[in-house]
Amino acid sequence: MAKLHGKSLIATFITLLILASSAYAQKPKPDTVTAGVYITSIHDINFKDKEYSVNLWLWLKYKNKKFDFLHNLEVPQAKSYTTSFSTIDTTGGRVYLLMKLQCVMKDSWAIDNFPFDKQKLRFSIENSQFDSHSLAFKADTLGKHFDPRFTLRGWRVDSLDVKTGVKKYETGFGDESLAKPHTEYSNFRVRLQIDRDAMGLFWKMFLGMYVAFLISYMCFYIHTDSIDSRFGLSVGALFAVIGNKYIIDSTLPESTTFTLVDSLHGVTLGFILTVIICTSYSLRLVKLEKLAQAKKFDFLCAQVLLVAYLLINGWLIYGANHVPVLATIPQ
């Protein structure tokens, strides 16, 4: 009897194992959607409003006609998008959908090293009606993904990557049948890295600041008798740098970090203030009738401040140009 009881337990265990394996094998796999993209132009990069416009061709290949991407296409990061052209081919039992999109995209900018910044522009799509259990994207990686002839004034296209993944949403979108508020949707992602051609823009934005510093610096070569002129030039240069900073800040989004723009203007203001302090000390020497000592002090300050200012500016600009990409671009 014990042997029969043991055999029945083994038989029951084997039966349960077979049923579990069968249930696992019968679990439906998501239908595959092959997606590809070709960018024809990027324009209207707006730093202040954190947006840009992109025109692109998007194609999708799939068998399940219920997916209906013409009506169920979701572009999560788009402020708005329009389909200017679309065509569908259903021969051979497979849907081939080709459409041209014009999108206004919202994105975050990395401005810590502006104008020597590197940006990553992101574009992704999902199906608004079918989650990752029903649909899985596959990237079409054949050929190029952007037109190398399109002009992106002031920028260089560094690289473009296409990937697929799963976007998690910590909500059930009102579906009470879910055990917990969590859903996942398969997505197709495009990430384009662009580098700014910055030197022309840099001099255009900071030339006034450097001229203001040089005007202040020339105070050391004005005779100590003209003390009013020396103070007047330095104070005027101080306000010129502050005005230049406000003009640049008005074109950039708000930032809680200390950017390159803040650093260069802060250093310049500090050095102009140092010039004013040195001028005050030189005036004190003149009042004490130490004219030779005042001239020597002015000459020494002029050399030390100029060298220090050039070295600090060079170090800040070099650091902004050679910072690692991953450190400047939010993922």
C-alpha positions as CSV (number, residue, x, y, z in Angstrom):
1,M,0.0,0.0,0.0
2,A,2.8,2.4,0.9
3,K,4.4,1.7,-2.5
4,L,1.1,2.5,-4.3
5,H,0.6,5.6,-2.2
6,G,4.1,6.8,-3.2
7,K,3.5,6.0,-6.8
8,S,0.3,8.1,-6.8
9,L,2.1,11.0,-5.2
10,I,4.7,10.9,-7.9
11,A,2.1,10.6,-10.7
12,T,0.2,13.6,-9.2
13,F,3.4,15.6,-9.1
14,I,4.3,14.8,-12.7
15,T,0.7,15.7,-13.8
16,L,1.0,19.1,-12.1
17,L,4.4,19.7,-13.6
18,I,3.0,18.9,-17.1
19,L,0.0,21.2,-16.6
20,A,2.2,24.0,-15.4
21,S,4.6,23.5,-18.4
22,S,1.6,23.5,-20.7
23,A,0.2,26.7,-19.2
24,Y,3.6,28.4,-19.5
25,A,4.0,27.2,-23.1
26,Q,0.5,28.5,-24.0
27,K,1.2,32.0,-22.7
28,P,0.8,34.2,-25.7
29,K,3.8,36.2,-26.9
30,P,3.4,39.8,-27.9
31,D,3.1,40.6,-31.6
32,T,6.2,42.2,-33.1
33,V,6.1,45.7,-34.7
34,T,9.2,46.6,-36.8
35,A,9.7,50.4,-36.6
36,G,12.1,52.7,-38.5
37,V,12.7,56.4,-38.8
38,Y,14.4,58.9,-41.1
39,I,14.8,62.5,-39.9
40,T,14.6,65.1,-42.7
41,S,15.1,68.3,-40.7
42,I,15.4,69.7,-37.2
43,H,14.7,73.4,-36.7
44,D,13.4,76.1,-34.3
45,I,15.5,75.0,-31.3
46,N,14.1,77.2,-28.6
47,F,16.2,77.2,-25.4
48,K,13.9,79.5,-23.5
49,D,10.8,77.4,-24.0
50,K,12.7,74.1,-23.9
51,E,11.4,72.8,-27.3
52,Y,12.3,72.1,-30.9
53,S,10.7,71.0,-34.1
54,V,11.5,67.9,-36.1
55,N,10.2,66.5,-39.4
56,L,10.6,62.8,-40.0
57,W,9.4,59.7,-41.9
58,L,8.2,56.9,-39.7
59,W,7.4,53.4,-40.9
60,L,5.8,50.4,-39.1
61,K,5.4,46.8,-40.2
62,Y,3.1,44.4,-38.3
63,K,0.5,41.6,-38.8
64,N,-2.1,42.5,-36.2
65,K,-4.4,45.0,-38.0
66,K,-6.0,45.9,-34.6
67,F,-2.9,47.9,-33.7
68,D,-4.1,50.7,-36.2
69,F,-1.1,53.0,-35.6
70,L,-2.7,55.6,-37.8
71,H,-5.2,56.3,-35.0
72,N,-3.4,54.8,-32.0
73,L,0.0,56.4,-32.4
74,E,1.3,58.0,-29.2
75,V,4.3,60.4,-29.1
76,P,4.8,60.9,-25.3
77,Q,7.3,63.8,-25.5
78,A,5.5,65.8,-28.2
79,K,3.9,69.1,-27.4
80,S,2.0,68.6,-30.7
81,Y,2.4,66.6,-33.9
82,T,0.6,66.4,-37.2
83,T,0.7,63.7,-39.9
84,S,1.2,65.4,-43.2
85,F,1.2,62.2,-45.3
86,S,0.5,58.5,-44.7
87,T,0.1,55.4,-46.8
88,I,-0.8,51.8,-45.9
89,D,0.0,48.6,-47.8
90,T,-1.7,45.4,-46.6
91,T,-0.5,42.9,-49.2
92,G,0.9,39.5,-48.0
93,G,-1.1,39.5,-44.8
94,R,1.1,42.2,-43.3
95,V,0.5,45.9,-42.7
96,Y,3.1,48.4,-43.9
97,L,2.4,51.9,-42.7
98,L,4.5,54.9,-43.8
99,M,3.8,58.3,-42.5
100,K,5.5,61.7,-42.4
101,L,5.3,63.5,-39.0
102,Q,5.9,67.1,-38.1
103,C,6.4,67.3,-34.3
104,V,7.0,70.1,-31.8
105,M,9.0,68.3,-29.1
106,K,9.5,69.2,-25.4
107,D,12.8,68.4,-23.9
108,S,15.2,69.4,-21.1
109,W,18.4,71.2,-22.0
110,A,21.8,70.8,-20.3
111,I,23.0,74.4,-20.1
112,D,25.8,74.1,-17.5
113,N,28.4,74.5,-20.2
114,F,26.5,76.8,-22.5
115,P,27.5,77.9,-25.2
116,F,29.9,74.8,-25.3
117,D,27.0,72.5,-24.7
118,K,26.1,69.1,-26.1
119,Q,22.4,68.1,-26.3
120,K,20.5,64.9,-26.8
121,L,17.2,65.2,-28.6
122,R,14.7,62.4,-27.9
123,F,11.8,61.0,-29.8
124,S,9.7,58.0,-28.9
125,I,6.5,56.3,-29.9
126,E,4.0,54.0,-28.3
127,N,0.7,52.4,-29.1
128,S,-2.0,54.0,-26.9
129,Q,-4.3,50.9,-26.9
130,F,-2.0,47.9,-26.6
131,D,0.5,47.3,-23.7
132,S,3.8,45.4,-23.7
133,H,1.9,42.0,-23.2
134,S,0.3,42.5,-26.6
135,L,2.9,44.5,-28.6
136,A,6.7,44.6,-28.8
137,F,8.7,46.9,-30.9
138,K,11.7,45.9,-33.0
139,A,14.1,48.5,-34.4
140,D,14.8,48.7,-38.2
141,T,18.5,49.5,-38.2
142,L,19.2,49.2,-41.9
143,G,20.5,52.3,-43.6
144,K,20.9,55.9,-42.3
145,H,18.4,57.4,-39.9
146,F,18.9,61.1,-40.8
147,D,19.6,63.2,-43.9
148,P,23.2,64.3,-43.7
149,R,22.4,67.2,-45.9
150,F,19.9,68.9,-43.7
151,T,21.1,72.1,-42.1
152,L,21.1,72.6,-38.4
153,R,22.6,76.0,-38.2
154,G,25.1,76.3,-35.4
155,W,25.1,72.6,-34.5
156,R,26.8,69.4,-35.6
157,V,25.1,66.0,-35.6
158,D,27.3,63.7,-33.6
159,S,25.4,60.4,-33.5
160,L,21.9,58.9,-33.7
161,D,20.8,55.8,-31.9
162,V,17.5,53.8,-32.3
163,K,16.4,51.4,-29.5
164,T,13.4,49.7,-28.2
165,G,12.3,49.3,-24.6
166,V,9.5,49.2,-22.1
167,K,8.0,52.4,-20.5
168,K,6.5,51.8,-17.0
169,Y,3.6,53.7,-15.7
170,E,2.7,53.5,-12.1
171,T,-1.0,53.7,-12.8
172,G,-3.7,51.4,-14.1
173,F,-5.4,54.2,-16.0
174,G,-8.7,53.5,-14.1
175,D,-8.6,49.7,-14.8
176,E,-10.0,48.2,-11.6
177,S,-9.2,44.6,-12.7
178,L,-5.4,45.2,-12.1
179,A,-4.0,43.9,-8.8
180,K,-1.9,47.0,-8.5
181,P,-1.8,50.3,-10.4
182,H,1.1,49.4,-12.8
183,T,1.1,49.1,-16.6
184,E,3.9,48.7,-19.1
185,Y,4.0,49.8,-22.8
186,S,6.6,48.9,-25.4
187,N,8.2,51.9,-27.1
188,F,10.5,52.7,-29.9
189,R,13.1,55.4,-29.0
190,V,15.4,57.7,-31.1
191,R,18.2,59.6,-29.5
192,L,20.1,62.2,-31.5
193,Q,23.2,63.9,-30.1
194,I,24.2,67.3,-31.4
195,D,27.2,69.4,-30.6
196,R,27.1,73.2,-30.8
197,D,29.6,75.0,-33.1
198,A,30.2,77.5,-30.3
199,M,33.2,79.8,-30.9
200,G,31.3,82.3,-33.0
201,L,28.4,82.4,-30.6
202,F,30.8,82.6,-27.6
203,W,32.5,85.8,-28.9
204,K,29.2,87.3,-29.9
205,M,27.9,86.9,-26.4
206,F,31.0,87.6,-24.3
207,L,32.9,90.2,-26.3
208,G,31.1,93.0,-24.4
209,M,32.1,91.5,-21.1
210,Y,35.8,91.2,-22.0
211,V,35.8,94.8,-23.4
212,A,34.3,96.0,-20.1
213,F,37.1,94.2,-18.2
214,L,39.8,95.7,-20.4
215,I,38.4,99.2,-19.9
216,S,38.5,98.6,-16.2
217,Y,42.0,97.1,-16.5
218,M,43.3,100.2,-18.3
219,C,42.8,102.2,-15.1
220,F,46.2,100.9,-14.0
221,Y,47.8,102.9,-16.9
222,I,46.0,106.2,-16.1
223,H,48.1,108.6,-14.1
224,T,47.3,108.5,-10.4
225,D,46.4,112.2,-10.4
226,S,43.2,111.3,-12.5
227,I,41.7,109.3,-9.7
228,D,38.1,110.3,-10.7
229,S,38.6,108.9,-14.2
230,R,40.0,105.6,-12.8
231,F,37.0,105.1,-10.5
232,G,34.5,106.1,-13.2
233,L,35.8,103.6,-15.7
234,S,35.8,100.8,-13.2
235,V,32.3,101.4,-12.0
236,G,31.0,101.8,-15.6
237,A,32.6,98.5,-16.5
238,L,31.0,96.8,-13.5
239,F,27.5,97.8,-14.6
240,A,28.3,96.9,-18.2
241,V,29.2,93.3,-17.2
242,I,26.0,93.0,-15.1
243,G,23.9,94.2,-18.1
244,N,25.6,91.7,-20.3
245,K,24.8,88.9,-18.0
246,Y,21.1,89.8,-17.8
247,I,20.9,89.9,-21.6
248,I,22.4,86.4,-21.9
249,D,20.2,85.0,-19.1
250,S,17.1,86.3,-20.8
251,T,17.7,83.8,-23.7
252,L,18.3,80.8,-21.5
253,P,15.9,78.6,-19.4
254,E,16.0,79.0,-15.6
255,S,18.7,76.9,-13.9
256,T,19.4,76.2,-10.2
257,T,23.0,75.2,-11.0
258,F,26.0,77.5,-11.4
259,T,26.6,77.5,-15.2
260,L,29.6,78.6,-17.3
261,V,27.8,81.9,-18.0
262,D,27.5,82.5,-14.3
263,S,31.2,81.6,-13.7
264,L,32.6,83.8,-16.4
265,H,30.6,86.8,-15.3
266,G,31.2,86.1,-11.7
267,V,35.0,86.0,-12.2
268,T,34.9,89.2,-14.3
269,L,32.9,91.0,-11.7
270,G,35.3,89.8,-9.0
271,F,38.3,91.1,-10.9
272,I,36.7,94.5,-11.7
273,L,36.0,94.8,-7.9
274,T,39.7,93.9,-7.3
275,V,40.7,96.7,-9.7
276,I,38.6,99.2,-7.7
277,I,40.1,98.0,-4.4
278,C,43.6,98.3,-5.9
279,T,42.8,101.8,-7.1
280,S,41.6,102.8,-3.7
281,Y,44.9,101.5,-2.1
282,S,46.9,103.4,-4.8
283,L,44.9,106.6,-4.0
284,R,45.9,106.1,-0.3
285,L,49.6,105.9,-1.3
286,V,49.2,109.1,-3.3
287,K,47.6,110.9,-0.4
288,L,50.6,109.8,1.7
289,E,52.8,111.3,-0.9
290,K,54.3,107.9,-1.9
291,L,53.9,108.5,-5.6
292,A,56.8,106.1,-6.7
293,Q,55.4,103.3,-4.5
294,A,51.9,103.9,-6.0
295,K,53.2,103.6,-9.6
296,K,55.1,100.4,-8.7
297,F,51.9,99.0,-7.0
298,D,49.8,99.8,-10.1
299,F,52.3,98.1,-12.4
300,L,52.5,94.9,-10.2
301,C,48.7,94.7,-9.9
302,A,48.2,95.1,-13.7
303,Q,50.5,92.2,-14.5
304,V,49.2,89.8,-11.8
305,L,45.5,90.5,-12.4
306,L,45.8,90.2,-16.2
307,V,47.6,86.8,-16.0
308,A,45.3,85.5,-13.4
309,Y,42.2,86.6,-15.3
310,L,43.4,84.9,-18.5
311,L,44.4,81.7,-16.8
312,I,41.0,81.4,-14.9
313,N,39.0,82.1,-18.1
314,G,41.1,79.6,-20.1
315,W,40.6,76.9,-17.5
316,L,36.8,77.4,-17.3
317,I,36.4,77.4,-21.1
318,Y,38.7,74.4,-21.5
319,G,36.8,72.5,-18.8
320,A,33.4,73.3,-20.5
321,N,34.8,72.1,-23.9
322,H,36.1,68.8,-22.6
323,V,33.6,67.7,-20.0
324,P,32.3,64.1,-20.5
325,V,29.0,63.9,-22.4
326,L,27.3,61.7,-19.8
327,A,28.0,64.4,-17.2
328,T,26.2,67.2,-19.1
329,I,23.2,65.5,-20.6
330,P,20.3,64.2,-18.5
331,Q,19.3,60.7,-19.4
